[in-house]
Amino acid sequence: MKRGYFISFEGVDGCGKGTQIEKLKAYFEEKKADVLYTREPGGNVVAEKIRTILHDPENEINDTAEMLLYAAARALVTETIIEPALESGKIVVCDRFIDSSVTFQGYGRGLGADLVLSVNKIATRGLMPDLTILLDLDGAAGLARNQGIEGKLDRMEMEGEWLQNKVRAGYLELAENDPERFLVIDATKTREEIFEIIKAEIEKRGVIEC
């Protein structure tokens, strides 16, 4: 059986990942593709509990512990959900993956991209997405979107735009260094314009044939 195809969505908080994942879901359903959807941190019972801990603004978590908690959740979802799905030939769509830790903890927290990448490659046993869709947006704009939709911000979002803009710079550097994997899209475009770009890339790469 042919191995499946792994797609991740990345970007600063509020960039519109959820909207585009829903549009992609509808597209794949129309094409009758075999797809698994998951998110990070989360995806299984334990990882979802870690997500709650990480997002709760009442929790004081130092930078190293934060990195390791994200890696722990990623190790769980990779082994129990993502890898089995890929092995069975499914397309996997994940809301965030390893690049989120490299940017948020490596660039944003200042732990260093190389260190964070090394830790997370242990967690994922070297698994990386085949395609990473980066919705590029200014940090302040993303936070404003989230505040308007959700009415409140989580622990990471409450750090403010300084963290989000460091994260954005990190994403753009990662994309520049790995252009074959990353598709960078201006997230100020309309939802429809963004999805047309994503759909064109999916079709160009022959993902639907997986």
Secondary structure, DSSP 4 states (H G I P E B T S, - for coil): ----EEEEEE-STTSSHHHHHHHHHHHHHHTT--EEEEESS-SSHHHHHHHHHHH-TT----HHHHHHHHHHHHHHHIIIIIHHHHHTT-EEEEES-HHHHIIIIIIISSS-HHHHHHHHHHHHTT---SEEEEEE--HHHHHHHHHHHHSS--TTGGG-HHHHHHHHHHHHHHHHH-TTTEEEEETTS-HHHHHHHHHHHHHHTTGGG-
